[in-house]
Amino acid sequence: MTKLDRAQVLAYRYSVNGLSSRLAAGELSAAARPGLQDSAPHSAVLSLHARVDAVGPDDWSDRSLVQVWGPRGAVYVISKKDLALFTLGLLPRDPDRIKQLQTQARQVLRVLDGRPQRHNNVIDAVASIGDVRELLWTATTGWFLPMWDTRTTAVYPAEPAEENIEESRVGLARRFLHHLGPTTTKALQWWTGGTPEDATATMKALAPELTTVEVADQEVLMLTSDVGVAADSPAPTGLHLLPPDDVYISRLCGPLLVPDPEAYGQLFPKAPNPGAVISNGEVVATWRRRGRRVTVTSLDGEILPDLVDPVADAATQLPLPDEPADTVVKWNIE
């Protein structure tokens, strides 16, 4: 059995998640392949900025991209090319449940009548949905999509994807393994929000493409095609201010990325998650912002002298609505 150490796994994830070097301006669709969670206020824009040159504050709405209610009901920005994966790929396998969701989706489309409406109005108008979580599950049909501008959420009719549902499920799991692997069936189930039985069935369907590897004394699954890539990935270099819930600092990656329990608690507190300052692949600090006022807290509570200027420069370059010259970076000292 192949063994991968922590450094190899982090180097692999850093590389396959597009952090080794930025793509050329406009390559937004390629950068969104992992699915970029769009936590408030539009963290997907900051995730795009970490991967693509010349990203602007409004690029979350680029024509090559689309918002979906993705894994676990969060708003994601994805490539339009991947719409089937992030909608049909989340559908449950129970045929009766699929019929129910499709029936509800038809009712939603009748309420929408060809135009966007606020999601609360739709919930009120379709009695069988009842609450927002059921609306999210109904959206996995792909027949309507959300549009969230950080203030309001609307839903609008969409062109249904014609791809095979089972192929979409397996394709989404393949994408998950590529960007968050090595991982487990339980992690896939948590990420999709589906049942353990559905996750097991999906992994079984993908089994011919999987290899068991050992990481940190645990047996985990990885796409066979990625094992050699992980073994040979170059060590991470560079500095990034990643937003909360960026794929590289996903909670699923946390125990390996930040093995110290105290540091883990700083990156994943009970309150809303902060962003992470990543230096050469390692989380060295967390950061929060209000407008262009950025507060940085190192994991040891001290100023990191070598990073003061680079962090200030990185903060100035963030694609935010306000003027870059208004950027203020403060280090929080305990």
C-alpha positions as CSV (number, residue, x, y, z in Angstrom):
1,M,0.0,0.0,0.0
2,T,1.3,3.5,-0.9
3,K,2.0,5.7,2.0
4,L,1.7,9.5,1.7
5,D,3.0,11.8,4.3
6,R,1.4,15.1,5.4
7,A,3.7,17.2,3.3
8,Q,2.9,15.2,0.1
9,V,-0.8,15.5,0.7
10,L,-0.7,19.3,1.3
11,A,1.5,19.8,-1.8
12,Y,-0.9,17.7,-3.9
13,R,-4.0,19.7,-2.7
14,Y,-2.2,23.0,-3.1
15,S,-1.4,22.1,-6.7
16,V,-4.6,20.6,-7.8
17,N,-6.6,23.4,-6.3
18,G,-4.8,26.0,-8.4
19,L,-2.7,27.7,-5.7
20,S,0.7,27.0,-7.2
21,S,0.3,29.7,-9.9
22,R,-2.4,32.0,-11.1
23,L,-4.2,31.3,-14.3
24,A,-4.4,33.9,-17.0
25,A,-7.0,36.7,-16.7
26,G,-10.5,35.4,-17.7
27,E,-9.8,31.7,-16.9
28,L,-12.6,31.8,-14.3
29,S,-14.3,28.6,-15.4
30,A,-11.2,26.5,-14.9
31,A,-10.5,28.0,-11.5
32,A,-14.1,27.1,-10.4
33,R,-13.8,23.4,-11.1
34,P,-13.6,22.4,-7.4
35,G,-16.7,24.4,-6.7
36,L,-16.1,27.6,-4.8
37,Q,-18.2,28.1,-1.7
38,D,-19.6,31.6,-1.8
39,S,-19.8,32.6,1.9
40,A,-20.7,36.2,2.8
41,P,-19.7,38.5,1.4
42,H,-18.9,36.8,-1.9
43,S,-15.9,34.7,-0.7
44,A,-15.9,33.0,-4.1
45,V,-14.5,36.2,-5.6
46,L,-11.6,35.9,-3.2
47,S,-11.1,32.3,-4.1
48,L,-11.1,33.2,-7.8
49,H,-8.5,35.9,-7.0
50,A,-6.2,33.4,-5.4
51,R,-6.2,31.4,-8.7
52,V,-6.7,33.8,-11.5
53,D,-5.1,37.1,-12.6
54,A,-7.1,40.4,-12.8
55,V,-10.2,39.2,-10.9
56,G,-12.7,42.0,-10.2
57,P,-15.3,42.3,-7.4
58,D,-18.2,41.3,-9.7
59,D,-16.6,38.3,-11.4
60,W,-18.8,35.9,-9.4
61,S,-21.5,36.8,-12.0
62,D,-19.3,36.2,-15.0
63,R,-21.1,34.5,-17.9
64,S,-18.9,31.4,-17.7
65,L,-20.0,30.9,-14.1
66,V,-23.3,30.1,-12.3
67,Q,-24.4,30.0,-8.7
68,V,-26.0,26.8,-7.3
69,W,-27.1,25.5,-3.9
70,G,-24.3,23.0,-3.8
71,P,-23.0,20.5,-1.2
72,R,-24.7,20.9,2.2
73,G,-27.0,23.6,0.8
74,A,-24.3,26.3,0.7
75,V,-24.2,28.7,-2.3
76,Y,-21.4,27.7,-4.6
77,V,-20.0,29.4,-7.7
78,I,-19.2,26.8,-10.4
79,S,-18.5,26.6,-14.1
80,K,-21.6,26.5,-16.2
81,K,-20.1,23.4,-17.8
82,D,-20.4,21.6,-14.4
83,L,-24.1,22.4,-13.8
84,A,-25.2,18.7,-14.0
85,L,-22.5,17.6,-11.5
86,F,-23.5,20.1,-8.9
87,T,-27.3,19.6,-9.3
88,L,-28.1,16.1,-10.6
89,G,-25.0,14.8,-8.8
90,L,-26.6,15.6,-5.5
91,L,-30.0,13.9,-6.1
92,P,-30.8,11.0,-3.8
93,R,-31.1,7.5,-5.3
94,D,-34.6,6.8,-3.9
95,P,-36.8,6.9,-7.0
96,D,-39.9,8.0,-5.0
97,R,-37.9,10.9,-3.5
98,I,-36.7,11.9,-7.0
99,K,-40.3,12.0,-8.2
100,Q,-41.4,14.1,-5.2
101,L,-38.6,16.6,-5.9
102,Q,-39.4,16.8,-9.6
103,T,-43.1,17.4,-8.8
104,Q,-42.1,20.2,-6.4
105,A,-39.8,21.6,-9.0
106,R,-42.7,21.8,-11.5
107,Q,-44.7,23.6,-8.9
108,V,-41.8,26.1,-8.4
109,L,-41.6,26.7,-12.1
110,R,-45.3,27.5,-12.2
111,V,-44.9,30.0,-9.4
112,L,-41.9,31.6,-11.1
113,D,-43.8,31.9,-14.4
114,G,-40.6,32.6,-16.3
115,R,-39.1,35.3,-14.0
116,P,-36.9,35.4,-10.9
117,Q,-38.6,35.7,-7.5
118,R,-37.4,35.8,-4.0
119,H,-37.0,32.4,-2.5
120,N,-39.2,33.2,0.5
121,N,-42.1,34.0,-1.8
122,V,-41.6,30.6,-3.6
123,I,-41.6,28.7,-0.3
124,D,-44.8,30.4,0.8
125,A,-46.4,29.7,-2.5
126,V,-45.5,25.9,-2.7
127,A,-47.0,24.3,0.4
128,S,-45.3,20.9,-0.3
129,I,-41.9,22.6,0.1
130,G,-42.5,24.3,3.4
131,D,-39.0,25.4,4.3
132,V,-35.7,26.5,2.8
133,R,-34.0,23.1,3.2
134,E,-36.6,21.4,1.1
135,L,-36.3,24.2,-1.5
136,L,-32.5,23.4,-1.6
137,W,-33.2,19.7,-2.2
138,T,-35.8,20.6,-4.9
139,A,-33.2,22.7,-6.6
140,T,-31.0,19.6,-7.1
141,T,-33.3,18.8,-10.1
142,G,-31.5,21.6,-11.8
143,W,-34.8,23.1,-13.0
144,F,-34.3,26.3,-11.2
145,L,-31.2,28.0,-9.7
146,P,-30.5,30.6,-7.0
147,M,-29.0,34.0,-7.4
148,W,-27.5,35.5,-4.2
149,D,-26.1,39.0,-4.2
150,T,-25.2,39.0,-0.4
151,R,-28.5,40.9,0.4
152,T,-31.3,38.8,-1.1
153,T,-31.7,35.4,-2.6
154,A,-33.9,34.9,-5.7
155,V,-34.6,31.8,-7.7
156,Y,-35.1,31.7,-11.5
157,P,-36.0,29.1,-14.1
158,A,-33.1,27.2,-15.6
159,E,-32.6,24.9,-18.6
160,P,-32.6,21.4,-17.1
161,A,-29.4,19.4,-17.6
162,E,-29.8,16.4,-19.8
163,E,-26.9,14.3,-18.4
164,N,-27.4,10.9,-16.9
165,I,-28.2,11.2,-13.1
166,E,-26.0,8.3,-12.1
167,E,-23.1,9.5,-14.2
168,S,-23.5,13.0,-12.6
169,R,-23.3,11.4,-9.1
170,V,-20.2,9.5,-9.9
171,G,-18.7,12.6,-11.7
172,L,-19.3,14.7,-8.6
173,A,-17.6,12.2,-6.3
174,R,-14.7,12.0,-8.8
175,R,-14.4,15.8,-8.6
176,F,-14.6,15.6,-4.8
177,L,-11.8,13.0,-4.6
178,H,-9.6,14.9,-7.0
179,H,-9.7,18.2,-5.1
180,L,-10.2,17.0,-1.4
181,G,-8.6,13.6,-1.5
182,P,-7.3,11.4,-0.1
183,T,-10.5,11.0,1.7
184,T,-13.3,8.6,2.9
185,T,-16.8,7.5,2.1
186,K,-18.0,9.2,5.3
187,A,-16.4,12.5,4.2
188,L,-18.2,12.2,0.8
189,Q,-21.5,11.7,2.7
190,W,-20.9,14.7,4.9
191,W,-20.0,16.9,1.9
192,T,-23.0,16.0,-0.2
193,G,-25.4,16.0,2.7
194,G,-26.9,12.7,1.4
195,T,-27.4,9.4,3.2
196,P,-24.6,7.0,4.1
197,E,-26.2,4.4,1.8
198,D,-26.1,6.8,-1.2
199,A,-22.4,7.7,-0.5
200,T,-21.5,4.0,-0.2
201,A,-23.2,3.2,-3.5
202,T,-21.5,6.1,-5.2
203,M,-18.1,5.0,-4.0
204,K,-18.8,1.5,-5.0
205,A,-19.6,2.7,-8.5
206,L,-16.3,4.6,-8.6
207,A,-14.3,1.7,-7.1
208,P,-12.5,0.6,-10.3
209,E,-10.9,4.1,-10.3
210,L,-9.9,4.1,-6.6
211,T,-6.8,3.1,-4.6
212,T,-6.4,2.8,-0.9
213,V,-3.5,4.8,0.5
214,E,-2.2,5.3,4.0
215,V,-2.0,8.8,5.4
216,A,-1.3,9.6,9.0
217,D,-1.7,5.9,10.0
218,Q,-5.2,5.8,8.4
219,E,-6.4,4.0,5.3
220,V,-8.1,6.5,2.9
221,L,-9.3,6.5,-0.7
222,M,-7.7,8.3,-3.6
223,L,-8.2,8.3,-7.4
224,T,-5.6,5.9,-8.7
225,S,-4.6,8.5,-11.4
226,D,-3.8,11.0,-8.6
227,V,-1.5,8.8,-6.4
228,G,1.6,9.4,-8.5
229,V,0.8,13.1,-8.8
230,A,0.6,13.3,-5.0
231,A,3.9,11.5,-4.6
232,D,5.7,14.0,-6.9
233,S,3.9,17.3,-6.3
234,P,6.4,20.2,-5.7
235,A,6.5,21.8,-2.3
236,P,4.1,24.8,-2.0
237,T,5.5,28.3,-2.3
238,G,3.8,31.7,-2.1
239,L,1.4,33.6,0.1
240,H,-2.4,33.6,-0.1
241,L,-5.2,35.2,1.9
242,L,-7.8,32.5,1.4
243,P,-11.4,33.4,2.3
244,P,-13.5,31.3,4.8
245,D,-14.6,27.9,3.3
246,D,-12.1,28.0,0.5
247,V,-11.6,24.4,-0.8
248,Y,-8.0,24.3,0.4
249,I,-9.0,25.1,4.0
250,S,-12.2,23.0,3.9
251,R,-13.1,21.6,7.3
252,L,-12.6,18.1,5.7
253,C,-9.0,19.0,5.2
254,G,-8.6,20.6,8.6
255,P,-7.2,17.8,10.8
256,L,-4.3,17.2,8.4
257,L,-3.8,20.9,7.5
258,V,-3.8,22.1,11.1
259,P,-3.0,19.1,13.3
260,D,-2.6,21.2,16.5
261,P,-6.0,21.2,18.3
262,E,-5.7,24.8,19.5
263,A,-4.8,26.1,16.0
264,Y,-7.6,24.0,14.6
265,G,-10.0,25.7,16.9
266,Q,-8.8,29.1,15.7
267,L,-9.4,28.2,12.0
268,F,-12.7,26.5,12.7
269,P,-14.4,28.3,15.7
270,K,-18.0,28.0,16.6
271,A,-18.5,31.5,15.3
272,P,-18.3,32.2,11.6
273,N,-15.0,30.9,10.2
274,P,-12.2,33.3,9.5
275,G,-10.1,33.3,6.4
276,A,-6.6,31.8,6.4
277,V,-3.2,33.3,5.7
278,I,-1.4,30.5,3.8
279,S,2.4,30.7,3.6
280,N,4.1,28.0,1.6
281,G,1.1,25.8,2.0
282,E,0.8,26.1,5.8
283,V,-1.8,28.0,7.7
284,V,0.2,30.6,9.7
285,A,-2.6,33.0,10.7
286,T,-6.3,33.7,10.4
287,W,-7.9,36.9,9.1
288,R,-11.2,38.8,9.1
289,R,-12.2,41.9,7.4
290,R,-14.8,44.7,7.6
291,G,-14.6,46.5,4.3
292,R,-10.9,47.0,3.7
293,R,-10.0,46.9,7.3
294,V,-8.2,43.5,7.7
295,T,-7.4,42.0,11.1
296,V,-4.8,39.3,11.2
297,T,-4.2,36.9,14.1
298,S,-1.2,34.5,13.9
299,L,-1.7,31.0,15.3
300,D,0.8,31.8,18.1
301,G,-0.7,35.2,18.8
302,E,2.5,37.1,17.7
303,I,3.3,39.3,14.8
304,L,5.1,37.5,12.1
305,P,7.8,40.0,11.0
306,D,8.7,38.4,7.7
307,L,5.0,38.4,6.6
308,V,3.9,41.9,7.7
309,D,4.7,43.6,4.3
310,P,3.7,40.6,2.1
311,V,0.3,40.3,4.0
312,A,-0.3,44.1,3.6
313,D,0.5,43.9,-0.1
314,A,-1.8,40.9,-0.5
315,A,-4.6,42.6,1.3
316,T,-4.3,45.7,-0.9
317,Q,-4.7,43.5,-4.0
318,L,-7.9,41.8,-2.8
319,P,-10.8,42.4,-5.3
320,L,-13.1,44.4,-3.0
321,P,-15.5,47.2,-4.0
322,D,-13.6,49.9,-2.0
323,E,-10.4,51.6,-3.1
324,P,-7.1,49.6,-2.6
325,A,-5.6,52.7,-1.0
326,D,-8.1,52.4,1.8
327,T,-6.7,49.1,2.9
328,V,-5.7,48.9,6.6
329,V,-4.1,45.8,8.1
330,K,-3.9,45.3,11.8
331,W,-2.2,42.4,13.6
332,N,-4.1,41.2,16.6
333,I,-1.7,40.6,19.4
334,E,-2.7,38.6,22.5
